[in-house]
């Protein structure tokens, strides 16, 4: 579990297929073999730790669901270690489980701040966004300032622009999106309530079939 408060910005040192090596300083502490680290909002497992670097193996499922496959040597990435129980949650509850990929529609500078507009491609993400609600963009905890038909807007303060990769986003760039965890649970509960319920006795019959298992044909000679 993470908070969406980026601890440092690392740099991709090596990207070869499933192998991802990033530079790190602050997050090296406690990031031993098997530890979890959020890289641009995706929870990855440390498979090797060296001086000033961490190595991760990114599986096909993660590459298919996130924008990590777009990374190349030299790219900057947001890094965060898991939150500690009993500590302060300055952002919001972030699991590191990316829900979908968004596209940067615009990053408009306004004095020292910036307005970030992100489009979503998967319409299933739309119900999980609400005005003034929380969303993680490349692992950064942000607040939805305006919600439109196909995109949402965020006001990014100077500190966030300087302390994360958001200040360097380009139009058309893909970013990882994780919607608010509470909203996802509420949506799932409503979906289950809307599904037709089994008729009386149907649950018991199905449970009995699972215990008994499927009927097997009698293959003994003369069974006909």
HUWO-V391019 format. One line per field, one symbol per residue. ss: DSSP state (h for helix, s for strand, l for the rest). psi: psi as a letter, one per 30 degrees, with the letter a starting at -180 (. if undefined). burial: 1 if it has 9 or more other ideal C-beta (glycine too) atoms within 8 Angstrom, else 0. Layout:
BEGIN
ss=???
psi=???
burial=???
END
This chain:
BEGIN
ss=lslllllsssssssssllsssssllhhhlllllllssssllsssssssssllsssssllhhhhhhllhhhlllllssssssllllllllllllslllllsssssssssssllssssssssllhhhhhhlllllssssllssssllsslllsssssslhhhhhhllhhhlllllsssssslhhhhhhhhhhhhhhlllllllhhhhhhhhhhhllllllllllll
psi=klfgjkelkakjekjjcfkkklkldefekgiakflkkkjhfkjlkkfkkljglkklkjleeeefflgfffklkfkkkkkklllkkflkjfcljkfgjkflklkjekjkkjbfaljkkkkkfjfffefgkkkglkkkjhgkklkjekkaegllkkkkleeeeefafefgklkfkklkkklkeeeeeeeeeeeeffkkkklkfeeeeeeeeeeelkkkkjgkkgf.
burial=01110101111100100111110100110010001111111111110010001111110001100111001000011111100000000011111101111111001000001111111100001001100011111111111110000011111100011001111010001011111110110010000000000000000001001000000000000000
END
